[in-house]
Amino acid sequence: MDLYPGSAHVEECGLVNTPGDKVWDYAGENGFAIVTKDSDFSELSVLRGSPPKVIWLRIGNCTTVRAGFLLRDAFPRIQAFLNADGENCLVLSLQFERPSPEFETLETTNPMARKRRPPG
């Protein structure tokens, strides 16, 4: 099942080794969102707004399989973002966030990783 029909890689669009602002213009003129690991496009989204919208993959150095997993897993979030007015950049990450202090946390100094409750 193709979750993102009509998607195209820069290579398919003849944009390999093309400056980012030209990729930006092409995406905006042709109805594409930009999916990137490059922070430059997120910065452009702040400066220029959308279109195009930017999906910034903050996943470090990983395989395309992991990037694909993230894009499949985040499909509902991506669809909501693409349909939302006033949002220019969606940041996706594979990293886990630290829990809020009001929730149980793991004792990181204990090799057995006992659960403890925060004080209070």
Rosetta blueprint (number, residue, H / E / L):
1 M L
2 D L
3 L L
4 Y L
5 P L
6 G L
7 S L
8 A L
9 H L
10 V L
11 E L
12 E L
13 C L
14 G L
15 L L
16 V L
17 N L
18 T L
19 P L
20 G H
21 D H
22 K H
23 V H
24 W H
25 D H
26 Y H
27 A H
28 G H
29 E H
30 N H
31 G L
32 F L
33 A L
34 I E
35 V E
36 T E
37 K L
38 D L
39 S H
40 D H
41 F H
42 S H
43 E H
44 L H
45 S H
46 V H
47 L H
48 R H
49 G L
50 S L
51 P L
52 P L
53 K L
54 V E
55 I E
56 W E
57 L E
58 R E
59 I L
60 G L
61 N L
62 C L
63 T L
64 T H
65 V H
66 R H
67 A H
68 G H
69 F H
70 L H
71 L H
72 R H
73 D H
74 A L
75 F H
76 P H
77 R H
78 I H
79 Q H
80 A H
81 F H
82 L H
83 N H
84 A L
85 D L
86 G L
87 E L
88 N L
89 C E
90 L E
91 V E
92 L E
93 S E
94 L L
95 Q L
96 F L
97 E L
98 R L
99 P L
100 S L
101 P L
102 E L
103 F L
104 E L
105 T E
106 L E
107 E L
108 T L
109 T L
110 N L
111 P L
112 M L
113 A L
114 R L
115 K E
116 R E
117 R L
118 P L
119 P L
120 G L
